[in-house]
Amino acid sequence: MTEVDLVLFVILGLFTILGLYWGIIRQVLAVVGLVVGFMLAGQYGSEVAVWLGSLITDPNLAQVLGFIAVLLLVSATTSLIASLLHALAGLVFLGWLDHLLGALLGLVQGLLAVTAVLIVLVVFPVEPWSGFVRSSLLAGWMLRIGEPLTMLLPDLFATAVRTFNEFGVLP
């Protein structure tokens, strides 16, 4: 196990703890926001990268940051809507079950978020991050499990992840 694997476990643990705290209602909407954000980032991340190109000289880094920016913007917007709906509805806590199911969904959300970032790092290699992906045991497992997510993205993503999963090389 590498330091990267430890960081990935900590990130997954934080998502799980936040899910436990937030409960299932907010987590469901957060997962929906993450999935929609993932799809929109695949479609519009390159456009944001063009805009970032005036600020960042490395085109791959601009692509990574463009993808992440769209993903975070959509996810944050959905989270805000979820909080507003929660407050407006005056929803009463459902007790331990709400929080337990929220923790499970938090873990799923963490897996989706980390896998999305790993996929982008495979498609647009930026050192030293791409080297970390290659050396991580957990990242390889997550990319194999997350390969079906690439069906929601342009073909470039699916091809790069499939190549990494089969041969362990970045494009």
N, C-alpha and C positions, 0 to 999 in steps of 0.2 A: 504494500500500500504506500502510495506516495503522498507528499504534502498536498497535492492537488486533490487527491481522493478525500483527504481529511477536510479540506475546504468545502468540497461538494457535499459531504455528510453534514457539515455544520450548516450550510445553506438549506439543505433539505430539513434539518432539525428546526431551523428558524421558521420555515414555512409551516411546518407541522404545529409548532407552538402558537404561531399567529392564528392558524386555523382553529386551534383549540380555544383561543381567546375570542375570536370573532364569531364562531358558530357557523352552522350550516347555511343559513340564509344568505349571509354576506359572501360566504365562500362559493356558493353556487354561482352567484353573479360574477364573482371574481374569476372563476374558471372560464365562464362564458366570455368574459372580457379578454382573457388571455388567449383563448382559441381564436376569437375574432381578430385580436391584435396580431397574432401570429400570421394569419392569412393576409391581413392588410399590409403587414410589414414585408411579406414576400412580394406583394404587388407594388408597393409604393416606397419601399426602403431605398431602392436605387434612385428614385427621384429626389429623395431627401439627401442621398449621398452626393448627387450632382450639386445641390445647394451647398453642402458641406465642403465640396471640393475647393471652394474659394478660401476656406479656412484650414483645410488639412491637405497636405501634399501627397500622402500615401493613399492611393485609390482604394486599396483593400480595407484600410482602416476606416476610410469614409463610408464604404459599403457596410461594414460591421456596425459603425455608429449610427448610420441611417436606419438600418434594420432595427436596432435596439431602440432608437428614438421613437419610431412609429409604434413599436410594441409597447413601450412604456406609456406613451400618450394615450393609446386606446385603453390599456389596462387601467391607468389612473382615472380616466373619464368614467369607465364602467364602475370602478370602485366608488367614485363620488356619487354616482347615480344610486348605487346599492345603499350607501349610507343615508342618502336623502329618503329613499323609499322606506328604509328601516325606521327612520325617525318619523316620517309622515304616517306610516301605518300604525305607529305606537305598538309595535310588535313586542309581546311579552316573551322573555326568554323561555325556551322549552326545557331548560334544565340541563342535566348532564348529557342527555342524548344529543341535544343541539350542539353542544361543545365537542363531544366525542366524534360525531359525524363531521363536524367542522375540521377537526384535526386530520381526519382521513382525507377530506377534500383538500386541506392545506398541503398534505404530502403530495397529492396528485398535482396540485398547482405548482409546487416546487419542482417536481419531476418535469412538468411541461416547460417551465421557465428555464431551467438549467439545460434541458435538452435543446430548446430553441437556440440558446446562446452557443451551445456546442456545435449544432448544425451550421450556424453562421460562421463559426471559426473554422469549420472544415471546408466550407464553400469558398470563403475569403480568408486564406491563411495569413495571419499576422504574427510574427515572432515577437516575443517569446511565447505568446499564448498558445499558438498552434503546437509548439513543442510540448507544452503541458498536456494538451489533449492527447497527443501520441503516447505520452508516458503514463497516463492515468488508466488504471484498471476499471474504475467506475465509469469514466467517460466513455470508454469503448462499449461497455455493457449498455449504458444509456443510449448511445447512438444506435446500437442494434435494436433495442426495444423501441426507440423513437423513429426508426426508419419509416414506418407507415405515415407519420406526420408529414413527411415530404410530399405526399400525394396532394396536400393542400397548397403546395408551393410550385413555382415554375420548375420545369424539368432540370434545370441547372443544379438545383438543390438535391433532388433525388439521385442524380448521377454521381455527384460528389460524395454523398453519404454512402451510397452503395459501393463506390470504389474504396472508400476508407474502410468500410466494414469487411469487404472481401480481401483487400490487400494490405490494409494498414498504412496506406500512403495518402497524403493530401494532394489535391490536384495542383 
